Amino acid sequence: MDTTVANTGTEGKTWGGGNKPLKASYGKMMMWFFIVSDALTFSGFLAAYGFSRFKFIGSWPIADEVFTHIPFFHGSFPMIYVAFMTFVLIMSSVTMVLAVDAGHHMQKSKVTFYMFLTIIGGLIFVGSQAWEWGTFIKGDYGAVQTKGGNILQFGEYVTVDGKEKFKRVAVEDFAKVSTSERVQHERKTGIWFSSESALPMFTVNDVYAGLEAHSNVLVRTQTINEEGEKTVLSREESLKQIKNNGQLYVKGANLKVNEYGTSLFADFFFFITGFHGFHVFSGVVINIIIFFNVILGTYERRGSYEMVEKVGLYWHFVDLVWVFVFTFFYLV
């Protein structure tokens, strides 16, 4: 008798097990806990990126000059492909909403269709991000890194619609390849635990000789002037900078060097977009599993498509995070 009374009292309490906290199932609550903790992680990463950018605000790479590529097309198309990736991911969030709504109405065929579209959108985004990584790593024009770690780029002034505009020039187009023998550093000839992965395509002397032979080519530093553009040096100063301060020819970006500007930008780009890309890839895998369970009628037999709703929460979260990543890296 006492046990029955005790149990009745427990069921009347919100956290006693008889009622659903906040009218949500245990699975939904756990998903929300995960989302909140993951949101704090991403917030920390983006805050660190913001502080670093503010510290190097005068030399941070300009996004419109970095992300200018479209697959199978040559030329400069600033931010267009990144905007396409963002649109695809947002639309996949819309199809997920429709899948969840169809699940509430127990419409198996519609849930299957909209889940399929969501998976396709996620795969397009992950593939596009992998392609963007490859393009970022490969690089475009090449540059020279100074002894202080700054980046010197190259270009020339051209007239476009009656106005002079600075146009980037690839180092390969003007550098003179040296005929002198170059020796790659190996462990047996230097520090025993360190070896050089590959010799750069050009030496600084090759770049200087080519620059000297092409009077139209100028050096542009990574410092941003009052007009919001990178500072272009005079012909004399260009030659002086390469001769006195040039240390290494670099092309593309990795965790050590970055032809677009400060290497810290590349570090944050790889880490944050890679971390988000891993979340999207994980979401695609989970969606595929749920998709086949829908086809097999698992949730139809359970009488509830709540599992679709739970993975939908995760999918909306990774979409929302990308909006912030997109804003921080590409727009601001």
Contacts in CASP RR format, 6 or more apart in sequence:
PFRMAT RR
TARGET T0000
AUTHOR 0000-0000-0000
METHOD contacts of the structure
MODEL  1
MDTTVANTGTEGKTWGGGNKPLKASYGKMMMWFFIVSDALTFSGFLAAYG
FSRFKFIGSWPIADEVFTHIPFFHGSFPMIYVAFMTFVLIMSSVTMVLAV
DAGHHMQKSKVTFYMFLTIIGGLIFVGSQAWEWGTFIKGDYGAVQTKGGN
ILQFGEYVTVDGKEKFKRVAVEDFAKVSTSERVQHERKTGIWFSSESALP
MFTVNDVYAGLEAHSNVLVRTQTINEEGEKTVLSREESLKQIKNNGQLYV
KGANLKVNEYGTSLFADFFFFITGFHGFHVFSGVVINIIIFFNVILGTYE
RRGSYEMVEKVGLYWHFVDLVWVFVFTFFYLV
10 16 0 8 1.000
10 17 0 8 1.000
10 18 0 8 1.000
11 17 0 8 1.000
11 18 0 8 1.000
11 19 0 8 1.000
12 18 0 8 1.000
12 19 0 8 1.000
13 19 0 8 1.000
14 21 0 8 1.000
15 21 0 8 1.000
20 26 0 8 1.000
21 29 0 8 1.000
22 29 0 8 1.000
24 32 0 8 1.000
25 306 0 8 1.000
27 306 0 8 1.000
27 310 0 8 1.000
28 306 0 8 1.000
28 309 0 8 1.000
28 310 0 8 1.000
28 313 0 8 1.000
31 310 0 8 1.000
31 313 0 8 1.000
31 314 0 8 1.000
32 313 0 8 1.000
34 314 0 8 1.000
35 313 0 8 1.000
35 314 0 8 1.000
35 317 0 8 1.000
38 279 0 8 1.000
38 317 0 8 1.000
39 317 0 8 1.000
39 321 0 8 1.000
42 272 0 8 1.000
42 275 0 8 1.000
42 276 0 8 1.000
42 321 0 8 1.000
42 324 0 8 1.000
42 325 0 8 1.000
45 268 0 8 1.000
45 271 0 8 1.000
45 272 0 8 1.000
45 275 0 8 1.000
46 272 0 8 1.000
46 324 0 8 1.000
46 325 0 8 1.000
46 328 0 8 1.000
48 268 0 8 1.000
49 268 0 8 1.000
49 272 0 8 1.000
49 328 0 8 1.000
49 329 0 8 1.000
50 328 0 8 1.000
52 264 0 8 1.000
52 268 0 8 1.000
53 60 0 8 1.000
56 262 0 8 1.000
56 264 0 8 1.000
57 224 0 8 1.000
58 223 0 8 1.000
58 224 0 8 1.000
59 150 0 8 1.000
59 222 0 8 1.000
59 223 0 8 1.000
59 224 0 8 1.000
59 261 0 8 1.000
59 262 0 8 1.000
60 224 0 8 1.000
60 261 0 8 1.000
60 262 0 8 1.000
60 265 0 8 1.000
61 222 0 8 1.000
61 258 0 8 1.000
61 260 0 8 1.000
61 261 0 8 1.000
61 262 0 8 1.000
61 265 0 8 1.000
62 224 0 8 1.000
62 230 0 8 1.000
63 78 0 8 1.000
63 79 0 8 1.000
63 329 0 8 1.000
63 330 0 8 1.000
63 331 0 8 1.000
64 78 0 8 1.000
64 79 0 8 1.000
65 78 0 8 1.000
65 168 0 8 1.000
65 260 0 8 1.000
66 136 0 8 1.000
66 260 0 8 1.000
67 78 0 8 1.000
67 79 0 8 1.000
67 81 0 8 1.000
67 82 0 8 1.000
67 132 0 8 1.000
67 330 0 8 1.000
68 75 0 8 1.000
68 76 0 8 1.000
68 77 0 8 1.000
68 78 0 8 1.000
68 79 0 8 1.000
69 77 0 8 1.000
69 81 0 8 1.000
69 132 0 8 1.000
69 135 0 8 1.000
70 77 0 8 1.000
70 80 0 8 1.000
70 81 0 8 1.000
71 81 0 8 1.000
71 131 0 8 1.000
79 330 0 8 1.000
81 128 0 8 1.000
81 132 0 8 1.000
82 132 0 8 1.000
82 326 0 8 1.000
82 330 0 8 1.000
84 128 0 8 1.000
85 124 0 8 1.000
85 125 0 8 1.000
85 128 0 8 1.000
85 129 0 8 1.000
85 132 0 8 1.000
86 322 0 8 1.000
86 323 0 8 1.000
86 326 0 8 1.000
88 121 0 8 1.000
88 122 0 8 1.000
88 124 0 8 1.000
88 125 0 8 1.000
88 128 0 8 1.000
89 121 0 8 1.000
89 122 0 8 1.000
89 125 0 8 1.000
89 280 0 8 1.000
89 319 0 8 1.000
89 322 0 8 1.000
90 319 0 8 1.000
90 323 0 8 1.000
91 121 0 8 1.000
92 117 0 8 1.000
92 118 0 8 1.000
92 120 0 8 1.000
92 121 0 8 1.000
92 122 0 8 1.000
92 125 0 8 1.000
92 315 0 8 1.000
92 319 0 8 1.000
93 315 0 8 1.000
93 316 0 8 1.000
93 319 0 8 1.000
95 114 0 8 1.000
95 115 0 8 1.000
95 117 0 8 1.000
95 118 0 8 1.000
95 121 0 8 1.000
96 114 0 8 1.000
96 115 0 8 1.000
96 118 0 8 1.000
96 312 0 8 1.000
96 315 0 8 1.000
96 316 0 8 1.000
97 316 0 8 1.000
98 110 0 8 1.000
98 114 0 8 1.000
99 110 0 8 1.000
99 111 0 8 1.000
99 114 0 8 1.000
99 115 0 8 1.000
99 118 0 8 1.000
99 308 0 8 1.000
99 312 0 8 1.000
100 305 0 8 1.000
100 308 0 8 1.000
100 309 0 8 1.000
100 312 0 8 1.000
102 110 0 8 1.000
102 111 0 8 1.000
102 114 0 8 1.000
102 305 0 8 1.000
103 110 0 8 1.000
103 111 0 8 1.000
103 299 0 8 1.000
103 305 0 8 1.000
103 308 0 8 1.000
103 309 0 8 1.000
104 305 0 8 1.000
106 300 0 8 1.000
106 303 0 8 1.000
106 305 0 8 1.000
108 294 0 8 1.000
108 297 0 8 1.000
108 300 0 8 1.000
111 294 0 8 1.000
111 305 0 8 1.000
111 308 0 8 1.000
112 291 0 8 1.000
112 294 0 8 1.000
112 295 0 8 1.000
115 287 0 8 1.000
115 290 0 8 1.000
115 291 0 8 1.000
115 294 0 8 1.000
115 308 0 8 1.000
116 291 0 8 1.000
118 287 0 8 1.000
118 315 0 8 1.000
119 284 0 8 1.000
119 287 0 8 1.000
119 288 0 8 1.000
119 291 0 8 1.000
122 280 0 8 1.000
122 284 0 8 1.000
123 284 0 8 1.000
125 280 0 8 1.000
126 277 0 8 1.000
126 280 0 8 1.000
126 281 0 8 1.000
126 284 0 8 1.000
129 273 0 8 1.000
129 274 0 8 1.000
129 277 0 8 1.000
129 280 0 8 1.000
133 270 0 8 1.000
133 273 0 8 1.000
133 274 0 8 1.000
136 252 0 8 1.000
136 253 0 8 1.000
136 266 0 8 1.000
136 269 0 8 1.000
137 252 0 8 1.000
137 253 0 8 1.000
137 254 0 8 1.000
138 251 0 8 1.000
138 252 0 8 1.000
139 251 0 8 1.000
139 252 0 8 1.000
139 253 0 8 1.000
139 259 0 8 1.000
140 168 0 8 1.000
140 170 0 8 1.000
140 252 0 8 1.000
140 259 0 8 1.000
141 153 0 8 1.000
141 154 0 8 1.000
141 168 0 8 1.000
141 169 0 8 1.000
141 170 0 8 1.000
141 171 0 8 1.000
141 251 0 8 1.000
141 259 0 8 1.000
142 153 0 8 1.000
142 154 0 8 1.000
142 170 0 8 1.000
142 171 0 8 1.000
142 172 0 8 1.000
142 249 0 8 1.000
142 250 0 8 1.000
142 251 0 8 1.000
142 252 0 8 1.000
142 259 0 8 1.000
143 151 0 8 1.000
143 152 0 8 1.000
143 153 0 8 1.000
143 154 0 8 1.000
143 171 0 8 1.000
143 249 0 8 1.000
143 250 0 8 1.000
143 251 0 8 1.000
143 259 0 8 1.000
143 261 0 8 1.000
144 151 0 8 1.000
144 152 0 8 1.000
144 171 0 8 1.000
144 204 0 8 1.000
144 207 0 8 1.000
144 242 0 8 1.000
144 246 0 8 1.000
144 247 0 8 1.000
144 248 0 8 1.000
144 249 0 8 1.000
144 250 0 8 1.000
145 151 0 8 1.000
145 152 0 8 1.000
145 246 0 8 1.000
145 247 0 8 1.000
145 248 0 8 1.000
145 249 0 8 1.000
145 250 0 8 1.000
145 257 0 8 1.000
146 152 0 8 1.000
146 241 0 8 1.000
146 245 0 8 1.000
146 246 0 8 1.000
146 247 0 8 1.000
147 245 0 8 1.000
147 246 0 8 1.000
147 247 0 8 1.000
148 245 0 8 1.000
148 247 0 8 1.000
149 247 0 8 1.000
149 263 0 8 1.000
150 221 0 8 1.000
150 222 0 8 1.000
150 245 0 8 1.000
150 261 0 8 1.000
151 221 0 8 1.000
151 222 0 8 1.000
151 250 0 8 1.000
151 258 0 8 1.000
151 259 0 8 1.000
151 260 0 8 1.000
151 261 0 8 1.000
151 262 0 8 1.000
152 219 0 8 1.000
152 220 0 8 1.000
152 221 0 8 1.000
152 222 0 8 1.000
152 241 0 8 1.000
152 242 0 8 1.000
152 245 0 8 1.000
152 246 0 8 1.000
153 168 0 8 1.000
153 219 0 8 1.000
153 220 0 8 1.000
153 221 0 8 1.000
153 222 0 8 1.000
153 230 0 8 1.000
153 259 0 8 1.000
154 168 0 8 1.000
154 169 0 8 1.000
154 170 0 8 1.000
154 171 0 8 1.000
154 174 0 8 1.000
154 211 0 8 1.000
154 217 0 8 1.000
154 218 0 8 1.000
154 219 0 8 1.000
154 220 0 8 1.000
155 166 0 8 1.000
155 167 0 8 1.000
155 168 0 8 1.000
155 169 0 8 1.000
155 217 0 8 1.000
155 218 0 8 1.000
155 220 0 8 1.000
156 166 0 8 1.000
156 167 0 8 1.000
156 169 0 8 1.000
156 216 0 8 1.000
156 217 0 8 1.000
156 218 0 8 1.000
157 164 0 8 1.000
157 165 0 8 1.000
157 166 0 8 1.000
157 167 0 8 1.000
157 216 0 8 1.000
157 218 0 8 1.000
158 164 0 8 1.000
158 165 0 8 1.000
158 167 0 8 1.000
159 165 0 8 1.000
166 218 0 8 1.000
166 220 0 8 1.000
166 229 0 8 1.000
166 232 0 8 1.000
169 217 0 8 1.000
171 202 0 8 1.000
171 207 0 8 1.000
171 249 0 8 1.000
171 251 0 8 1.000
172 201 0 8 1.000
174 210 0 8 1.000
174 211 0 8 1.000
174 213 0 8 1.000
174 214 0 8 1.000
174 217 0 8 1.000
175 202 0 8 1.000
175 206 0 8 1.000
175 207 0 8 1.000
175 209 0 8 1.000
175 210 0 8 1.000
175 211 0 8 1.000
175 249 0 8 1.000
176 206 0 8 1.000
176 209 0 8 1.000
176 210 0 8 1.000
176 213 0 8 1.000
177 202 0 8 1.000
177 206 0 8 1.000
178 202 0 8 1.000
178 203 0 8 1.000
178 205 0 8 1.000
178 206 0 8 1.000
178 209 0 8 1.000
182 199 0 8 1.000
182 203 0 8 1.000
183 189 0 8 1.000
184 196 0 8 1.000
184 198 0 8 1.000
184 199 0 8 1.000
185 194 0 8 1.000
185 195 0 8 1.000
185 196 0 8 1.000
186 195 0 8 1.000
186 196 0 8 1.000
187 193 0 8 1.000
187 194 0 8 1.000
187 195 0 8 1.000
200 248 0 8 1.000
200 249 0 8 1.000
200 250 0 8 1.000
200 251 0 8 1.000
201 249 0 8 1.000
201 251 0 8 1.000
202 249 0 8 1.000
203 249 0 8 1.000
204 242 0 8 1.000
204 246 0 8 1.000
204 247 0 8 1.000
204 248 0 8 1.000
204 249 0 8 1.000
206 249 0 8 1.000
207 242 0 8 1.000
207 249 0 8 1.000
208 239 0 8 1.000
208 242 0 8 1.000
208 243 0 8 1.000
210 217 0 8 1.000
211 217 0 8 1.000
211 219 0 8 1.000
211 238 0 8 1.000
211 239 0 8 1.000
211 242 0 8 1.000
212 239 0 8 1.000
215 235 0 8 1.000
217 238 0 8 1.000
218 232 0 8 1.000
218 233 0 8 1.000
218 234 0 8 1.000
218 235 0 8 1.000
218 238 0 8 1.000
219 232 0 8 1.000
219 233 0 8 1.000
219 237 0 8 1.000
219 238 0 8 1.000
219 241 0 8 1.000
219 242 0 8 1.000
220 230 0 8 1.000
220 231 0 8 1.000
220 232 0 8 1.000
220 233 0 8 1.000
221 230 0 8 1.000
221 231 0 8 1.000
221 232 0 8 1.000
221 233 0 8 1.000
221 241 0 8 1.000
222 230 0 8 1.000
222 261 0 8 1.000
222 262 0 8 1.000
223 230 0 8 1.000
223 231 0 8 1.000
224 230 0 8 1.000
224 231 0 8 1.000
225 231 0 8 1.000
233 241 0 8 1.000
248 257 0 8 1.000
250 257 0 8 1.000
250 258 0 8 1.000
250 259 0 8 1.000
251 259 0 8 1.000
252 258 0 8 1.000
252 259 0 8 1.000
252 260 0 8 1.000
253 259 0 8 1.000
253 260 0 8 1.000
253 263 0 8 1.000
253 266 0 8 1.000
253 269 0 8 1.000
254 266 0 8 1.000
255 263 0 8 1.000
255 266 0 8 1.000
255 267 0 8 1.000
255 270 0 8 1.000
256 263 0 8 1.000
257 263 0 8 1.000
258 265 0 8 1.000
258 266 0 8 1.000
260 266 0 8 1.000
269 329 0 8 1.000
272 325 0 8 1.000
272 329 0 8 1.000
273 325 0 8 1.000
273 329 0 8 1.000
276 318 0 8 1.000
276 321 0 8 1.000
276 322 0 8 1.000
276 325 0 8 1.000
279 318 0 8 1.000
279 321 0 8 1.000
280 318 0 8 1.000
280 322 0 8 1.000
283 311 0 8 1.000
283 314 0 8 1.000
283 315 0 8 1.000
283 318 0 8 1.000
286 311 0 8 1.000
286 314 0 8 1.000
287 311 0 8 1.000
287 315 0 8 1.000
290 307 0 8 1.000
290 308 0 8 1.000
290 311 0 8 1.000
293 299 0 8 1.000
293 307 0 8 1.000
294 305 0 8 1.000
294 308 0 8 1.000
299 305 0 8 1.000
299 306 0 8 1.000
299 307 0 8 1.000
299 308 0 8 1.000
END
